[in-house]
Amino acid sequence: MGEQVNSPARILTASLVGTTIEFFDFYIFATAAVLVFPHLFFPTSDPTSAVLQSFATFSIAFFARPLGAAVFGHYGDRIGRKATLVAALMTMGLSTVMIGFLPGYDTVGVFAPLLLAICRFGQGLGLGGEWGGAVLLATENAPPHRRSWYAMFPQLGAPLGFVLSATSFLLLTETLTNEQFLSWGWRIPFVSSLLLVLLGLYVRLKITETPEFQKAVDTEARVAVPILDLLRSHKRALLLGTLVALATFVLFYLMTVFSLSWATSKLGYSRERYLEIQLIGVAFFAATIPLAAWLSDRYGRRTVLLIATACTGVFGLFFEPLLASGLAGALAFNIVGLALMGFNYGPIGAALASPFPVSVRYSGASMTFNLAGIFGASLAPYIATWLALNFSLAWVGYYLLAACLLTLAAMVISRDAELSS
């Protein structure tokens, strides 16, 4: 009976469904931070300042994520992966639904952005505990030499969540007037995410604990305070893992949040047209994730990540020539950039989990991923907008190149076993 419950299809579905929901929730906030929140929550500022303030609110979740990693990681390493994943999903989901009911600045004044910031913090707290647990759910049930392939399934939640988010906003844009969209239409994706959360909870309540965690329970291998043991005994893996994931985060949030904002505000694209372009790029993102995972199991995660990061750095040099050169250039920009994202993102889950023993693995994988989110993603749209406004769009590409150089340095320092075991 236990074997049937923990079948590969059930495990991989549970890991994929959860991260799809989590990333859908996260992306609808990112899209609204560009299209809606500057008008609704920051209307007293000039347009550029309003966008920057909206991006600052967007960044709050990334600072909440390490706290979520510590809290949910503690319980994930102490009481189990399954119960903790359910709690993380509920935290993220309820925070998202509440955003759909928030009053605007015109109704409650300065309390509107404050309430938005609180809900955004809740989103980050939940996601801080979600990703690491989903990766462990997959990898700790994986056969030998297939960990990258299994760990790829929660990674597919990123492009699937983006497709759901972008499609939702496209449908709303095409069926509502701009006034209707800004008044109430934007709230629909946030409120409707409740249905997805209920689906995710149903799937996750059907799974059983991972064999590796159960073995740690049986052999009394758990530690009393996982985060303290992590900081005391695994500082090298924590630091290198953070830097290894850095470029992946910078690339993704430049390709999605920043480019959507810049293209619709400075390059003359309508939000419908640029979302359609992004959806084409996301198809390549989704396609290269499993390809990267297969290559990683065959040739090693470190090798695949080294090549992908080096190519991403080169792509940074073509950031302005592609994005600012018309429709064909924008399409090539999204296809190449998001395909590279897939090659970076596909192996990163297994790579970040592998250096840590099972007793602190939930905490370790979650913390490295979310620290990389702080340094690589939280302020990426803000920094990129500031660089483009004060220097040129080319400097955004240089910013991406600098992140890639830091990631490459961390990979060179890392031993192959630390990323590929």
BAKELO-802141 format. One record per atom (N, C-alpha, C): x, y, z; residue in three letters. Coordinates in pm, whole numbers, plus 50000, padded with zeros to 5 digits. Last residue first. Layout:
N
XYZALA;...
% end
This chain:
421
526405152049348SER;526235139349420SER;524765135649431SER;526915176449227SER;526445165449142SER;526215152349216SER;527945195749392LEU;526815199349308LEU;526195187449238LEU;529965183649534GLU;529075192649607GLU;527845196349525GLU;531505170049352ALA;530615162349438ALA;529615170949511ALA;533065190649244ASP;532015184449162ASP;531015176749248ASP;533475218649463ARG;533905205549414ARG;532745199049341ARG;533565253549389SER;532845241649436SER;533475228849380SER;535015271849239ILE;535475268449375ILE;534835255649425ILE;533425272749013VAL;534835268449000VAL;535375264349135VAL;531075282749120MET;531085269249063MET;532505263949048MET;531855308549196ALA;531395299149298ALA;531425284749247ALA;532435319248943ALA;533495318249043ALA;533115308149151ALA;529885318948827LEU;530945310648771LEU;532085308748871LEU;528625338448988THR;528165324548990THR;529225315048936THR;530085361248913LEU;530075356849053LEU;529645342249064LEU;529425362148642LEU;530825360448681LEU;530925355848826LEU;526675366948653CYS;527175354348598CYS;528615351748638CYS;526635393048753ALA;526045382148832ALA;526555368548784ALA;527795406248535ALA;528485406348663ALA;527955395148753ALA;525795402348339LEU;527125396548320LEU;527885395848453LEU;523715417848446LEU;523555403448433LEU;524905396548418LEU;524995443048418TYR;524565438448551TYR;524375423148550TYR;525125444548146TYR;526375443648222TYR;526105438748365TYR;522385447148087GLY;523115435248043GLY;524435433448117GLY;522035472148193VAL;521275461048251VAL;521935447848212VAL;523545487548023TRP;524045485348158TRP;523255474548232TRP;521985490047797ALA;523145481247791ALA;523675478047930ALA;520185509947855LEU;519725496147865LEU;520885486347862LEU;522065534348048SER;521415529547926SER;520985515247949SER;521765553848294PHE;522875551248201PHE;522295547148066PHE;519355558648420ASN;520475567548448ASN;521675565448357ASN;517575539048329LEU;517175553048328LEU;518365562448340LEU;518985515148366ALA;518525518748231ALA;518165533548222ALA;519435515648644LEU;520565515648550LEU;520125520248411LEU;516765514848739TRP;517635526148773TRP;518815527048676TRP;515945490048640THR;515255502248598THR;516125514548624THR;517735473148777ALA;517765473748630ALA;517085486348579ALA;516965477349043ILE;518325480849000ILE;518375482348848ILE;514275467749028TYR;514575481349072TYR;515935485849021TYR;514575440848947PRO;513805450348864PRO;514105464848899PRO;516345432049167ALA;516755431749027ALA;515915441048939ALA;515855429449432LEU;516005443149383LEU;516365443649234LEU;515455401349445SER;514595410649517SER;514645424749461SER;517345385149305ALA;516045388349246ALA;515315399749313ALA;519835381049429GLY;519725380249285GLY;518435385349226GLY;519635383649704PHE;520725390449636PHE;520555390849485PHE;517205369149756ILE;517445382649809ILE;518475390049724ILE;517655344749623GLY;516535353249584GLY;516695367549633GLY;519745334549767ALA;520005338449628ALA;518885347249576ALA;518235328949992LEU;519275339150001LEU;519665343849861LEU;516695308249881ASN;516045320849916ASN;517035332049945ASN;518515287449832PHE;517635292249725PHE;517095306149757PHE;519605284050089THR;520455288149977THR;519625294049864THR;517285276250235MET;518015288450269MET;518905293150154MET;516435252150118SER;515555263850119SER;516325276650142SER;518655235650164ALA;518215238250027ALA;517345250750021ALA;518715236950454GLY;519845240950370GLY;519445244350228GLY;516215227350545SER;516685240750582SER;517765245550487SER;516275201750429TYR;515155210850402TYR;515595225250429TYR;518655191250541ARG;518525193350396ARG;517395202750360ARG;519515183350785VAL;519365197850765VAL;519065201150618VAL;519455155650769SER;519025161950894SER;518825177050881SER;520605147650528VAL;519145147650539VAL;518655155050663VAL;523295170450441PRO;522775157850494PRO;521275158950520PRO;523825188850135PHE;523405188650275PHE;522955174750319PHE;524445190649862PRO;525545191649960PRO;525135189250105PRO;521905187449714SER;522865176449728SER;523955178349833SER;520325210049679ALA;519975200549785ALA;521105190749815ALA;521395223649462LEU;521355230449592LEU;521045220949706LEU;521095204849255ALA;522425209849290ALA;522435216349427ALA;518335201249233ALA;519155190149281ALA;520535194849325ALA;517785227949138GLY;517155222149256GLY;517975210949315GLY;519205232748902ILE;519595239949023ILE;518975233949149ILE;518705221748650PRO;519545214048743PRO;519695220348882PRO;516805241948542GLY;516525227548547GLY;517365219948648GLY;517935267448532TYR;516975264248637TYR;516735249248652TYR;519655269148313ASN;520135272448448ASN;519235266548556ASN;517985261648106PHE;519235254248126PHE;519855257048263PHE;515975281148135GLY;515675267048155GLY;516915258748180GLY;517405304248067MET;516855302848201MET;516545288248231MET;517845299747798LEU;518985299247890LEU;518515297848035LEU;515195304647721ALA;515785291447699ALA;517015289547788ALA;515035331547786LEU;514265322047866LEU;514675307547840LEU;516845342847598GLY;517005345047741GLY;516265334847825GLY;515815333947347VAL;517175330447390VAL;517315331647542VAL;513155344347355ILE;513425330247326ILE;514795326147380ILE;513485371847410ASN;512735363247502ASN;513025348447479ASN;515065380247189PHE;515495382947327PHE;514795373347424PHE;513425373846975ALA;514685366646992ALA;515205368147134ALA;511415393147028LEU;511085378847025LEU;512335370447045LEU;512865416647004ALA;512235413447133ALA;511875398647140ALA;513585415046730GLY;514605414946833GLY;514035411246969GLY;511065416646611ALA;511885404646590ALA;512965403646696ALA;510235442746701LEU;509495430646736LEU;510335418046722LEU;513135462946798GLY;511885459846731GLY;511325446346768GLY;515445464146958SER;515555464546811SER;514285459946741SER;515845461747231ALA;515485475047179ALA;515475475847027ALA;516635435347280LEU;515375440247335LEU;514915453147268LEU;519175433447137LEU;518005425147107LEU;516705431547154LEU;520935453347232PRO;520725451747088PRO;519505443347053PRO;520735449147523GLU;520155460847456GLU;519955458747307GLU;521935422647546PHE;520675426347610PHE;520005438047538PHE;524295412047474PHE;523335414547365PHE;521985419147419PHE;525635407047705LEU;526225416847614LEU;525295420447499LEU;524155386247816GLY;524065399547874GLY;524635410347783GLY;525065363947676PHE;523755369547642PHE;523595383647698PHE;527345358747826VAL;527485363747688VAL;526185370147642VAL;526095348948057GLY;526925360748063GLY;527125367047927GLY;524905325847952THR;524055336648002THR;524835349748013THR;527125310247900CYS;526315314947787CYS;525395326447828CYS;527905305448164ALA;528815312448073ALA;528035318047953ALA;525695290748256THR;526005303748315THR;526925311948225THR;525855267548099ALA;524665276048092ALA;524945289948146ALA;528345256848177ILE;528125260848038ILE;526945270548028ILE;527835252148454LEU;528965260348410LEU;528725265648268LEU;525655234448445LEU;525495247748502LEU;526625257148461LEU;526825211648330VAL;525715218348263VAL;525555232648314VAL;528785205748527THR;529165208348388THR;528075216148315THR;527205200948756ARG;528195211748756ARG;528585215548614ARG;525715178148691ARG;525055191048706ARG;526035202648697ARG;526665154448445GLY;526955161148571GLY;526325174948577GLY;525865139848226TYR;527205145748224TYR;527585153048354TYR;523345128448293ARG;524275121448204ARG;525705126648217ARG;521975145648454ASP;522125131848499ASP;523155124248416ASP;522155167848282SER;522805168148413SER;522995154048469SER;520575161248064LEU;522015163148044LEU;522765162748176LEU;518085161148197TRP;518605148848134TRP;520115149848113TRP;517935188248271ALA;517935177748375ALA;518495164748319ALA;517865201048023ALA;518985203648113ALA;519085192848221ALA;515405191047932LEU;516625188247857LEU;517845190147947LEU;513575201648118PRO;513835187248116PRO;515085183548037PRO;514095230248047ILE;514245224848183ILE;514455209748182ILE;513485236147784THR;514885233947817THR;515095229047960THR;510685239647780ALA;511295228847702ALA;512725225847744ALA;510205262247937ALA;509665249347980ALA;510335237747907ALA;511535281247775PHE;511925279247914PHE;511475265447962PHE;509965280147548PHE;511355275547539PHE;511925273147679PHE;507665291347658ALA;507585277947600ALA;508995271947586ALA;508535316747719VAL;508335307347830VAL;508175293047779VAL;508485329247468GLY;509755326447533GLY;509625316147644GLY;505725330847436ILE;506505323047340ILE;507855319447402ILE;505125348047647LEU;504595334447650LEU;505325325347551LEU;506305371947562GLN;506865364747675GLN;506375350347681GLN;504545378747355ILE;505955375847325ILE;506595367947438ILE;502255383147508GLU;502245372547406GLU;503675368647368GLU;503095405047656LEU;502795392547726LEU;502755380847629LEU;503265423747450TYR;504505419047512TYR;504275406447595TYR;500575426647368ARG;501585422147273ARG;502815416647345ARG;499295435447607GLU;498885423247541GLU;499995417747450GLU;500545459747665ARG;500775448447756ARG;500345435247693ARG;502165473447374SER;500995471947461SER;501255460047552SER;505355489547351TYR;504545477547338TYR;503295478647425TYR;507135511247375GLY;505905512747298GLY;505065500347279GLY;509325512547535LEU;509525507647399LEU;508245507347317LEU;508595521347790LYS;509615528847715LYS;509745524747569LYS;506535505547895SER;506625519747933SER;507565527847844SER;506705479947801THR;505395486347796THR;505455501147832THR;509425473747836ALA;508835472847702ALA;507505480347693ALA;509765476948111TRP;510485485548018TRP;509825485647880TRP;508055456748218SER;507905470748256SER;508545480048153SER;509075433648098LEU;507665437248079LEU;507455452048110LEU;511705434048194SER;511495435848050SER;510045439348020SER;511305430448478PHE;511905442548422PHE;511555444448275PHE;509915404848490VAL;509375417148550VAL;509975429648484VAL;511505387348296THR;510055387748316THR;509595401448366THR;514255390448276MET;513515385848160MET;512005387548175MET;514975397648534LEU;515205407148425LEU;514365403448303LEU;514315374548664TYR;513525386448694TYR;513845398148601TYR;516145355948551PHE;514715353948539PHE;513935366848563PHE;518755366248605LEU;518275364148469LEU;516755363648463LEU;518815365548887VAL;518945378248815VAL;518375376948674VAL;518575337548933PHE;517555346948980PHE;517625360148904PHE;520915327848812THR;519605322748771THR;518495332448810THR;522955340048955ALA;522715344248817ALA;521355339548766ALA;522715325849212LEU;522575340349196LEU;522195344449054LEU;523245299649267ALA;521895302849218ALA;521715317549184ALA;525865301249359VAL;525585292749243VAL;524215296149182VAL;525585316549590LEU;526225322549473LEU;525965314449346LEU;524325297449756THR;523705310449730THR;524265316849604THR;526245277249760GLY;524955274749701GLY;524215287649667GLY;528325289749901LEU;528525286249761LEU;527195283649691LEU;527075293050156LEU;527585304450080LEU;527715301149931LEU;526375266350224LEU;525375276950224LEU;525825288750138LEU;528795252850219ALA;527745248750126ALA;526675259650114ALA;530075267050431ARG;530635266950295ARG;529545263550193ARG;528495261450659LYS;528595275250607LYS;529105275550464LYS;527725239850813HIS;527585239150668HIS;527655252950604HIS;527785241851091SER;528575231251028SER;528555231350876SER;526295264351177ARG;527525260651245ARG;528405251351161ARG;524065266351018LEU;524965277851026LEU;526295274251090LEU;522935240551067LEU;523275244950932LEU;524295256250935LEU;522455241351339ASP;523415231551287ASP;523865235351147ASP;520485261051335LEU;521735263451407LEU;522825253751359LEU;518475248851186ILE;519085261051133ILE;520395264151204ILE;517685225951343PRO;518385224451215PRO;519095237151168PRO;517865217051650VAL;517595229951586VAL;518335230151452VAL;518265188851686ALA;517275196351764ALA;516875209451696ALA;518355165551409VAL;519015174551504VAL;517965183451568VAL;517865130451337ARG;517455144451333ARG;518215152551438ARG;518425104051357ALA;519465112451297ALA;519075127051291ALA;517115080651446GLU;517295091951537GLU;518425101251489GLU;516405061851267THR;517775060851319THR;518115072151415THR;513815069751203ASP;514025056351259ASP;515405055051324ASP;514245095051092VAL;513435093551213VAL;513755080351282VAL;515755088450868ALA;516355097250969ALA;515585096551100ALA;513835073450732LYS;515035066650782LYS;515725075050889LYS;512105093850665GLN;511635083350754GLN;512805075550813GLN;513715107950483PHE;513355114150611PHE;512885103550710PHE;513895088350281GLU;515105093150347GLU;514795099850479GLU;511205084250196PRO;511965073350259PRO;513195078350335PRO;508815109950283THR;509885104950197THR;510685094150269THR;505345102250375GLU;506655108250401GLU;507735102150311GLU;502745102150120THR;503345098150248THR;504745104150259THR;499955120649977ILE;501285114649974ILE;501715110350114ILE;497555133749994LYS;497515119749952LYS;498885112849958LYS;497935160050043LEU;497455152150155LEU;497395137250122LEU;498555169449788ARG;499635167449886ARG;499195159450008ARG;496065170949658VAL;497125162149606VAL;498155159249714VAL;494705189649820TYR;494145176249798TYR;495245166549754TYR;496325212249791LEU;496195205849922LEU;495665191649908LEU;495895218149519GLY;497215214449568GLY;497165207449702GLY;493155224849524LEU;493625213549444LEU;494985208649493LEU;493275247649686LEU;492515236049732LEU;492915223449655LEU;494795264149515VAL;495325260149646VAL;494595247849699VAL;493015267949305LEU;494265260749281LEU;494875255849412LEU;491065282949435LEU;490705269949376LEU;491945261549351LEU;492465305949500LEU;491975297449608LEU;491625283549555LEU;492875320549275SER;493965311649315SER;493545302549430SER;490825338449249SER;490625325049191SER;491745315449227SER;491925361549361VAL;490855354549432VAL;490715340249380VAL;493895367949165PHE;494255366249305PHE;493205358149381PHE;492475370248922PRO;493485359748939PRO;493855357349085PRO;490675392848995ILE;490175379348966ILE;491255368648980ILE;491735418049016ARG;491555410349140ARG;491205395749113ARG;491685430848774TRP;492975425548819TRP;492845416748941TRP;489025440548762GLY;489435428848686GLY;490725422548733GLY;488485464348898TRP;488215451648966TRP;488755439348891TRP;489895487348789SER;488955488448898SER;488775475248973SER;491475479948576LEU;492125486548689LEU;491205487348810LEU;489465468248411PHE;490635460448454PHE;491275466648577PHE;487735489548367GLN;487255477648439GLN;488425469448493GLN;489465506448222GLU;488885510948348GLU;488385499248431GLU;490015491147997ASN;491105494548087ASN;490585499048223ASN;487465465447961THR;488045478547930THR;489175481348029THR;487995430347907LEU;487575441647989LEU;488145454647934LEU;489075411147739THR;487625410947762THR;487115422847842THR;491815414247722GLU;491055413547597GLU;489545414347618GLU;492615414247986THR;492895426047905THR;492025426247779THR;491925388448063LEU;491275399848127LEU;491435412548043LEU;493645373647903LEU;492205372047887LEU;491455383847948LEU;496125382448007LEU;495795384647867LEU;494285383847845LEU;496005373548269PHE;496015387948245PHE;495725391148099PHE;496005345648222SER;494925352048298SER;494865366948267SER;498425342048090THR;497175339248019THR;495995345948088THR;500225348148297ALA;500175356648178ALA;498885354648100ALA;499575326848480SER;499485340948517SER;499325349748394SER;500055303548331LEU;498745305848391LEU;498545320648425LEU;502785307848272VAL;501795306748163VAL;500385309348217VAL;503905307548529PHE;503975319748448PHE;502935319448336PHE;503435281248604GLY;502815292048679GLY;502825305048602GLY;505075268848413LEU;503635266248412LEU;502885277148489LEU;507675278048480PRO;507045282048353PRO;505545279548350PRO;507645267048759ALA;507935281048726ALA;507345284948591ALA;507215239748761GLY;506185248348815GLY;506395262948780GLY;509525227748686LEU;508555230548580LEU;507385239048629LEU;510675222648931GLN;511155234048855GLN;510215237648741GLN;509455198749011PRO;509055211249077PRO;509555223649004PRO;510915183048807PHE;509455184548807PHE;508985196548887PHE;513635180548848MET;513185189448741MET;511685192248750MET;514145160949025ALA;514145174649078ALA;513685184748974ALA;514185138948849TYR;513095140248945TYR;512995154648996TYR;516595145148714TRP;515345143648640TRP;514145145248733TRP;518475145548919SER;518225157848843SER;516895157048768SER;518365118649002ARG;517925129249093ARG;517655142249017ARG;519135095248896ARG;518025102148829ARG;517535113948913ARG;521045080849035HIS;521445086548905HIS;520275093048829HIS;518675061149212PRO;520055065749192PRO;520265070549048PRO;515275074549214PRO;516235063649201PRO;517645069249187PRO;513805097349454ALA;514375094549321ALA;515275082249323ALA;512795107449683ASN;512105095749630ASN;512705091149497ASN;514265129649723GLU;514385119149824GLU;513545106849791GLU;513485145849506THR;514815139749507THR;514945128549609THR;510735153349568ALA;511115146549444ALA;512435139049459ALA;510875164549820LEU;509845154649794LEU;510185146549669LEU;512835183649772LEU;513165171849852LEU;512135160849834LEU;511355202149620VAL;512545195849562VAL;512905183149639VAL;509445209349810ALA;509015203049685ALA;510185195849617ALA;511015221450009GLY;510285209350038GLY;509855201949913GLY;512005244049873GLY;512915233849922GLY;512215220749951GLY;509575258349814TRP;510435253149709TRP;511335241849759TRP;508205265550060GLU;507625256849958GLU;508675250149870GLU;509255284050231GLY;509195270250276GLY;508745260450171GLY;509115307250081GLY;510385303750144GLY;510415289450193GLY;506445309350024LEU;507325304449918LEU;508685300649973LEU;505565320050273GLY;505135307050226GLY;506045301150120GLY;506925344750279LEU;507095335250388LEU;506715321150342LEU;505935357450050GLY;507335353650058GLY;507605343350166GLY;503245361450128GLN;503585353650009GLN;505025348550016GLN;503635378050350GLY;503075364750368GLY;503335355750248GLY;504565400950222PHE;505445394150316PHE;504955379750339PHE;502255407850086ARG;503435403850008ARG;504435396450096ARG;500675415450301CYS;500295403650223CYS;501475398550140CYS;502145438350376ILE;501945427250470ILE;501595414350396ILE;501945454550147ALA;503265449950191ALA;503145438050287ALA;499195459650147LEU;499805452550034LEU;501155446750075LEU;499005474750378LEU;498345461650372LEU;498905453150259LEU;500485497150288LEU;500915489550406LEU;500305475650407LEU;499035507350072PRO;500335501150046PRO;500855493150165PRO;496675514250242ALA;496605505350125ALA;497975499250092ALA;497215532950432PHE;497055519150478PHE;497025509450360PHE;497195557350311VAL;498495550950325VAL;498395536650378VAL;493835553550195GLY;495065561550203GLY;496305553150220GLY;491555539550151VAL;492105539250288VAL;493435546650299VAL;490725547149884THR;489765543149987THR;490335544550128THR;492845553049723ASP;491725562449724ASP;490725559549835ASP;494395530249744TYR;494825542549813TYR;493675552549823TYR;492095501849773GLY;493135510049712GLY;493445522449793GLY;491645471449967PRO;491195484549917PRO;492365492549862PRO;492035436949876LEU;492575448949939LEU;491945461749882LEU;491345412649771PHE;490285420049840PHE;490775433249901PHE;493615400949666GLY;492475403349577GLY;491345411349640GLY;495135396249889ILE;495495407549802ILE;494345411049710ILE;494025372449986MET;493755384950057MET;494095397249973MET;495155353449814VAL;493715356149807VAL;493385369549873VAL;497835354149908THR;497505358149771THR;496025361749759THR;497625344050166SER;498175357550146SER;497805362850008SER;496695318150112LEU;495825327650182LEU;496325341950166LEU;498975307049978GLY;497685308449913GLY;496775318549980GLY;501105307450165MET;501215314550039MET;499835317249978MET;499955290950364THR;500435304350394THR;500515312850269THR;499435267050226MET;498325274650283MET;498745289050314MET;502045258850162LEU;501085261650055LEU;499915270050107LEU;503095254350417ALA;503685264650330ALA;502715268650220ALA;501525232650506ALA;501485245550577ALA;502025256850490ALA;502315212750323VAL;500905216850331VAL;500785230550397VAL;505015210550385LEU;504625215150252LEU;503165219650249LEU;504845199850642THR;505415213150623THR;505035218850487THR;503835174550599ALA;503055184050678ALA;503545198350656ALA;506015163350434LYS;504625164250391LYS;503845175050467LYS;508485162850570ARG;508325170850449ARG;506845173450418ARG;508755165250935GLY;508525158550807GLY;508265167950691GLY;509675174951174ILE;508455166951177ILE;508125160551043ILE;512345185351117ARG;511995179451246ARG;510775170151238ARG;512585195950867ASP;513655187050911ASP;513335180051043ASP;510255211350863GLY;510465201350759GLY;511555191450796GLY;510665228551074TYR;509635218151088TYR;509765207450980TYR;512825243150964HIS;512915236951096HIS;511915225551108HIS;511755252650723GLY;512865243150721GLY;513015235950853GLY;509905270950815PHE;509405258650755PHE;510515248150744PHE;511855289450925VAL;510715284351001VAL;510225271050944VAL;513795293650721ALA;514205289750856ALA;513055283250933ALA;512205300750502ALA;513095289250491ALA;513505284250628ALA;511005323850602GLY;510185312250572GLY;511015299550561GLY;513325339150611LEU;512615336350735LEU;511695324350716LEU;513905339950335PRO;514815333050427PRO;514185330050563PRO;511495354650247ARG;511725340750211ARG;512765333750299ARG;511415381350301ALA;510645372450389ALA;511005357850365ALA;512815391750095PHE;513415393050227PHE;512665384650330PHE;511085386649891PHE;512375380149886PHE;513105381150020PHE;508905402749948ALA;508765388249960ALA;510105381249963ALA;509785428549885ILE;509595424750025ILE;509555409550042ILE;509805435149617SER;511025429449674SER;510835424249815SER;507335447349571PHE;507595434249512PHE;508775427349580PHE;507915471949685THR;506965463049752THR;507135448749702THR;509665480849486ALA;510165479449623ALA;509235470449704ALA;507925482249269PHE;508995472249266PHE;509585470149406PHE;506435504149357SER;505775491249339SER;506805480049337SER;508395523649346GLN;507805520249476GLN;507095506649469GLN;508825523849068LEU;509915520149157LEU;509395516449296LEU;506305532948982VAL;506785519648941VAL;507895515049034VAL;506305558349099ALA;505275548649137ALA;505705534449101ALA;508385570848965SER;508515568249108SER;507495557849154SER;507225572148708THR;508465564748730THR;508645561248876THR;504835588248751PRO;504785574448702PRO;506055566248728PRO;504875604649076ASP;504975605048931ASP;505115590848880ASP;502495595749337SER;503845597349282SER;503785599549131SER;500005589449421THR;500455603149446THR;501825605949385THR;499345562849386PRO;498895572449285PRO;499415586649306PRO;499965535649467PHE;500945546349475PHE;500575557849380PHE;497905517549424PHE;498435518749560PHE;499435530249576PHE;497085520049155LEU;496095517749260LEU;496625520749400LEU;499275524248987HIS;498105532848975HIS;497215532049099HIS;501125504449062PRO;501555518549060PRO;500375528349054PRO;499495480449035PHE;499795486249166PHE;500315500549163PHE;499305473648749VAL;498185478348831VAL;498615486148954VAL;501595464948607LEU;500435469948535LEU;499395477148621LEU;503635456848787VAL;503945465048669VAL;502715472148617VAL;502345442448978ALA;503275452749024ALA;503685461948910ALA;501025423448827ALA;500245434548880ALA;501135445848930ALA;503225406648784THR;502575413148671THR;501765425148717THR;503785398749050ALA;504815405348970ALA;504195412848852ALA;501395385949121PHE;501805398049193PHE;502825405749109PHE;501475365148947ILE;500375374648930ILE;500675387449010ILE;503755351949042TYR;503825359248915TYR;502655368748895TYR;502905339949281PHE;504015349349283PHE;504025357949156PHE;500875322849197ASP;500595333449294ASP;501665344249290ASP;502435306349030PHE;501305313848976PHE;500975325549068PHE;504145295149219PHE;504685304649122PHE;503595312349050PHE;502315279149363GLU;503115289349431GLU;503625299749332GLU;501315262449161ILE;500425271549233ILE;501215282849298ILE;503695249149092THR;502925256448990THR;502015266649056THR;504365237049331THR;505195248149285THR;504515255849172THR;502215217849346GLY;502455227749450GLY;503255239549401GLY;502505202149115VAL;501285209949137VAL;501535221049238VAL;505065189849150LEU;504795199049039LEU;503585207949067LEU;504785173549373SER;505835183649373SER;505585194049265SER;502635157549294ALA;502525165649415ALA;503565176649419ALA;503725144849069THR;502555153549054THR;502435162749174THR;505735130049188LEU;506115140749095LEU;504945150249069LEU;504195112249347ILE;505215121149407ILE;505515132949315ILE;502615099049157ARG;501995106649266ARG;502965116649326ARG;504545087048990ALA;503565096448934ALA;502945105049043ALA;505975069949170PRO;506625081549106PRO;505625091749052PRO;504055062449468SER;504455059449331SER;505105071749269SER;503255061449735ASN;504455068949699ASN;504955065249559ASN;501055044249725VAL;500865058349759VAL;502045066649713VAL;502295019849666GLN;501335025449572GLN;501145040449597GLN;503875015949888GLU;504535017449759GLU;503605023949657GLU;501925012550085GLY;502805024250090GLY;503485026749958GLY;500834987850000MET;500005000050000MET;500855012550000MET;
% end
